[in-house]
Amino acid sequence: MTTANELAAAHCTLLRGVEHQLSPDRIADLLGVLPEGWRLVEDGTAIEKTFRFPDYHRTMAYVNALAFIAHAEDHHPDLGVHYDRCVVRFSTHDVGGLSINDFIGAAKAEALLQR
């Protein structure tokens, strides 16, 4: 079984094609190792979580740190940025659904809060 720490330590790789889509069972397993709040959206083709912050400054600090990591991993989430929260959504468009990269990204998004 994969842990959240193992996912956070991993790196995204270029994935193209439906053969890289995760099975529903694997998605359920990986959702189970992520911290609470991650959920399936878009008919199971994406995962999403809302991160809440006390003010705009902290929200933007998180968004900028996440953008830096996403750039380094070359796997970019969709972000909804608001005054006191950021909605983070991962999906791998090149595979037409969820790949391991989405769960690596989610784990790295969580790890930012531990720093």
C-alpha positions in Angstrom: 0.0 0.0 0.0 1.2 3.5 -0.8 1.3 6.1 1.9 0.8 9.9 1.7 4.5 10.4 2.6 5.6 8.1 -0.3 3.3 10.0 -2.7 4.7 13.4 -1.5 8.3 12.2 -2.0 7.6 10.8 -5.5 7.9 12.9 -8.7 5.4 13.2 -11.6 6.3 11.7 -14.9 5.0 12.4 -18.4 2.0 10.2 -19.0 -0.1 10.0 -22.1 -2.8 7.6 -23.1 -5.7 5.8 -21.4 -3.4 3.0 -20.3 -2.2 5.3 -17.5 -5.7 5.9 -16.1 -6.1 4.5 -12.7 -8.8 1.9 -12.0 -11.7 2.7 -9.7 -10.2 0.4 -7.0 -6.8 2.1 -7.2 -8.4 5.5 -7.0 -10.3 4.5 -3.9 -7.1 3.1 -2.3 -5.2 6.3 -3.0 -8.0 8.6 -1.8 -7.9 6.6 1.4 -4.2 7.5 2.0 -4.7 11.2 1.4 -5.7 13.5 4.3 -9.4 14.1 4.8 -11.2 16.4 2.4 -10.1 15.1 -1.0 -13.1 13.9 -3.1 -13.8 12.6 -6.6 -15.4 15.2 -8.9 -16.3 15.5 -12.6 -17.7 12.0 -12.8 -14.6 10.5 -11.2 -12.1 12.0 -13.6 -10.7 14.5 -11.1 -9.9 14.9 -7.4 -10.6 18.1 -5.5 -10.1 19.7 -2.1 -10.8 23.1 -0.6 -8.0 24.5 1.6 -9.1 27.2 4.0 -6.9 30.1 5.3 -7.5 32.9 7.8 -6.9 35.7 5.2 -6.0 36.6 1.6 -2.3 36.9 2.3 -2.0 33.3 3.5 -4.2 32.1 0.7 -1.9 33.7 -1.8 1.2 32.4 -0.1 -0.2 28.9 -0.4 -1.2 29.4 -4.1 2.2 30.7 -5.0 4.0 27.9 -3.2 1.8 25.3 -4.9 2.4 27.0 -8.3 6.1 26.7 -7.7 5.8 22.9 -7.0 3.4 22.3 -9.9 5.9 24.0 -12.2 8.8 21.9 -10.9 6.7 18.7 -11.3 5.2 19.8 -14.7 1.8 18.7 -13.4 -0.5 21.7 -12.9 -3.8 21.7 -10.9 -6.8 23.8 -11.7 -7.1 26.4 -8.9 -10.0 28.4 -7.7 -8.6 31.3 -5.6 -10.7 33.2 -3.1 -10.1 35.5 -0.2 -9.9 32.7 2.4 -9.7 29.5 0.5 -8.2 27.8 -2.5 -9.9 25.0 -4.4 -7.4 22.6 -5.8 -8.4 20.2 -8.6 -6.1 17.6 -10.2 -6.8 15.6 -13.3 -4.5 14.3 -16.0 -6.0 15.5 -19.3 -3.5 13.5 -21.4 -4.9 10.2 -20.0 -8.5 11.3 -19.9 -8.9 10.9 -16.2 -6.9 10.3 -13.0 -3.3 9.1 -13.0 -0.8 8.6 -10.3 0.5 12.1 -11.0 -2.8 13.5 -9.6 -2.3 11.8 -6.2 1.4 12.8 -6.1 0.3 16.4 -6.7 -2.4 16.2 -4.0 0.1 14.8 -1.5 2.5 17.6 -2.3 -0.3 20.1 -1.9 -0.9 18.7 1.6 2.8 18.6 2.5 2.9 22.4 2.0 0.8 22.8 5.1 3.2 20.8 7.1 6.1 23.2 6.5 
